Amino acid sequence: MDYKGVEICCPGCGGELQWSDNSRERMDCVSCHAGYPVICDIPDLRIFADPYIGIDDDREKGRGLAEAAATRKLPELIDHYYASTSVVTRQQAALYKRGLLAAGGRAVAALDMWDKSAGLGPPGRLLEVGCGTAPLMIAAQRRGYEVVGVDIAFRWLVVGQQRLREAGLDLPLICACAEALPFPDGQYDRIVLDSVIEHVRDQDRVLAQCSRVAVPDAALYLATPNRFSIGPDPHTGFPAGSLYPAAVTAALVRRQGGIPPRRRLLSVFALRRKLADAGFGRTRVFLPDVPAAQRAGLNVLLRMAIVVYHVLKRLPGTRHLLYLAGPLLYSISLRQAASRQR
């Protein structure tokens, strides 16, 4: 089925999807007869729910955000969302909002680094898995890519629609599970997993799906927090929080009134192994710079720590140590032998 110029299929069986009626509010699979709603112009092709919220509640929040977006710009819409949920503390909301608003500059810097390092020629078709509020989609479209975004969180895709509207863009957003991507085999030249692999239910399945929908020699661009980072935890803000046992992190977050992050952080060694197992080879791991837009909202101590980090990553004697304990891991891998099993 063609949806905004993108070929999509049933995430369960891979069968053809058809509109169920002229309202274009529902898609049905001609093979397994599964049905999928289209809400706020976003097809909901999930086979299971976001780990933090049920599907019905997620859709309800998304509809509320779509209504609120009629009178709010992106910063106010983010505030509106966090004001409507009791499971995120005020400290967490401030941390998350700062990250969301700085995401545009970070996305431009990340895509620039990936593209220059990959050296794979002109932009082609790019799929972002876990696109969230779509900052990297904007950066990729402006670079000449044909862009598609997928995320399991329907509510955040609605916020992404607002970001796209403010950028003057109408790009395809699809609500789906990374473990069951609703696309035929061999579709994309670039696939991006930016701060996503640590959150998914089945990391190996996600990487296998990315391999399946990639063309031969496609590049997988990946970023993830380092399991052994000594910097602030990107999900909680705790100093060296990535090193805490999960039970300690959960207890500290609950004490603040929040919900603990559900994640599985990877070391550089585990990341390389999983990519190889999924059929991705020639992997290169990078230590990214922290762009100015992202540094602007940080306190003085964190900005000083980033300056030290930038110095250390350029010194031969300390660069290799940062692969073990630096804050983030960026990688480029090329698809070598893809699995064709759904």
Residue pairs with C-beta under 8 A, 6 or more apart in sequence:
1 7
1 8
1 9
1 16
1 17
1 18
1 19
1 27
3 43
3 172
3 174
4 170
4 171
4 172
5 146
5 172
6 148
6 172
6 174
6 183
7 183
7 184
7 187
8 17
8 43
8 45
8 174
8 182
8 183
9 15
9 16
9 17
9 182
9 183
9 184
10 16
10 17
10 29
10 31
10 32
10 34
10 45
10 182
11 45
11 46
11 47
11 176
11 177
11 180
11 181
11 182
12 29
12 32
12 34
12 47
12 180
13 29
13 31
13 32
13 34
13 342
14 31
14 184
14 342
15 29
15 30
15 31
15 32
16 29
16 30
16 31
17 27
17 28
17 29
17 30
17 36
18 27
18 28
18 30
19 26
19 27
19 28
20 26
20 27
20 28
20 35
24 38
25 37
25 38
25 39
26 35
26 36
26 37
26 38
27 35
27 36
27 37
27 38
27 43
27 45
28 34
28 35
28 36
29 35
29 36
36 43
36 44
36 45
37 43
37 44
37 59
38 44
39 59
39 62
39 63
39 154
40 62
40 63
40 66
40 158
40 161
41 161
42 62
42 154
42 157
42 158
42 161
42 173
42 174
42 175
43 174
43 175
43 176
43 182
44 55
44 59
44 154
44 175
45 174
45 175
45 176
45 182
46 55
46 152
46 175
46 176
46 177
47 177
47 179
47 180
48 177
48 201
49 55
49 58
49 152
50 58
50 152
50 153
50 154
51 199
51 201
51 262
52 87
52 153
52 259
52 262
53 61
53 153
53 155
55 154
58 153
58 154
58 155
59 154
61 81
61 84
61 85
61 154
61 155
62 154
62 155
62 157
62 158
63 158
64 84
65 77
65 80
65 81
65 155
65 158
65 159
65 162
66 158
66 161
68 77
68 80
69 77
69 158
69 159
69 161
69 162
69 165
72 80
72 162
73 162
73 166
74 101
74 133
74 159
74 162
74 163
74 166
75 97
75 101
77 159
77 162
78 97
78 100
78 101
78 159
79 97
81 155
81 159
82 88
82 93
82 96
82 97
87 258
87 259
88 96
88 258
88 259
89 256
89 257
89 258
91 237
91 256
92 236
92 237
92 256
92 258
95 237
98 297
99 234
99 294
100 133
101 297
102 293
102 294
102 296
102 297
103 132
103 133
103 135
103 136
104 135
104 138
104 139
104 293
105 291
105 292
105 293
105 294
106 135
106 291
106 293
106 294
107 135
107 136
107 138
107 139
107 194
108 139
108 291
109 288
109 289
109 291
110 136
110 194
110 221
110 223
110 288
110 330
111 136
111 139
111 140
111 143
111 192
111 221
113 286
113 288
113 289
113 330
114 192
114 219
114 221
114 330
114 332
115 123
115 143
117 284
117 286
117 332
118 219
118 221
118 332
120 189
120 190
120 217
120 219
122 144
123 140
123 143
123 144
123 145
123 146
123 189
123 190
124 145
124 146
124 188
124 189
124 190
125 145
125 146
125 148
125 187
125 188
125 189
125 190
126 140
126 145
126 146
126 147
126 148
126 188
126 189
126 190
126 191
126 192
127 148
127 149
127 150
127 181
127 183
127 187
127 188
127 190
127 191
127 192
127 213
128 134
128 136
128 137
128 140
128 147
128 148
128 149
128 150
128 191
128 192
128 194
129 150
129 178
129 181
129 191
129 192
129 193
129 196
129 206
129 210
130 150
130 151
130 152
130 178
130 193
130 194
130 195
130 196
130 199
130 200
131 137
131 149
131 150
131 151
131 157
131 160
131 173
132 151
132 153
132 156
132 160
133 156
133 159
133 160
133 163
134 149
134 157
134 160
134 161
134 163
134 164
134 171
134 173
135 163
136 192
136 194
137 147
137 149
137 160
137 164
137 169
137 171
138 163
138 164
138 167
138 169
140 147
140 190
140 192
141 147
141 169
141 171
145 190
147 171
147 172
148 171
148 172
148 174
148 188
149 157
149 160
149 171
149 172
149 173
149 174
150 173
150 174
150 175
150 176
150 178
150 181
150 182
151 157
151 160
151 173
151 175
151 176
152 175
152 176
152 177
152 178
153 175
154 175
157 173
157 175
160 173
161 173
164 170
164 171
164 173
174 182
176 182
177 201
178 193
178 196
178 200
178 206
178 209
179 200
179 201
179 202
179 205
179 206
179 209
180 209
180 342
181 209
181 210
181 212
181 213
183 213
184 213
185 212
185 213
185 338
185 340
186 213
186 214
186 215
186 216
186 338
187 213
187 214
187 215
188 213
188 214
188 215
188 218
189 214
189 215
189 218
189 219
190 218
190 219
190 220
190 221
191 210
191 213
191 214
191 218
191 219
191 220
191 221
192 220
192 221
192 222
193 206
193 210
193 220
193 221
193 222
193 223
193 224
194 221
194 222
194 223
195 223
195 224
195 225
195 234
196 206
196 224
197 203
197 206
197 207
197 222
197 224
197 266
198 224
198 225
198 263
198 264
198 265
198 266
199 261
199 262
199 263
200 206
203 264
203 266
203 274
204 274
204 277
204 278
207 220
207 274
207 275
207 277
207 278
207 280
208 278
208 279
208 339
208 341
210 220
210 278
211 278
211 279
211 280
211 335
211 338
211 339
212 338
212 339
212 340
212 341
212 342
214 220
214 335
214 338
215 335
216 335
216 338
217 334
217 335
218 334
218 335
219 332
219 333
219 334
219 335
220 275
220 280
220 331
220 332
220 333
220 334
220 335
221 330
221 331
221 332
222 271
222 275
222 329
222 330
222 331
222 332
222 333
223 288
223 328
223 329
223 330
223 331
224 265
224 266
224 271
224 328
224 329
225 233
225 234
225 235
225 242
225 265
225 327
225 328
225 329
226 242
226 265
226 266
226 267
226 268
226 324
226 325
226 326
226 327
226 328
226 329
227 242
227 265
227 266
227 267
227 270
228 242
228 243
228 267
228 324
228 325
229 240
229 242
229 243
229 325
229 326
229 327
229 328
230 240
230 243
230 325
231 239
231 240
231 242
231 305
231 309
231 326
231 327
232 238
232 239
232 240
232 241
232 302
232 327
233 239
233 240
233 241
233 242
233 244
233 249
234 327
235 241
235 261
235 263
236 249
236 252
236 253
236 261
238 244
238 249
238 252
241 249
242 265
244 252
246 260
249 260
249 261
250 260
253 259
253 260
253 261
254 260
266 274
266 329
267 324
268 285
268 323
268 324
268 329
271 285
271 329
271 331
272 283
272 285
272 331
275 281
275 283
275 331
275 333
276 283
278 339
279 335
279 336
279 337
279 338
279 339
280 333
280 334
280 335
280 336
281 333
281 334
281 336
282 333
282 334
282 336
283 331
283 332
283 333
284 331
284 332
284 333
285 323
285 329
285 330
285 331
286 329
286 330
286 331
286 332
287 313
287 319
287 322
287 323
287 326
287 328
287 329
287 330
288 328
288 330
289 310
290 306
290 309
290 310
295 302
295 303
295 306
298 306
309 322
309 326
309 327
312 318
312 319
312 321
312 322
313 319
313 322
313 326
323 329
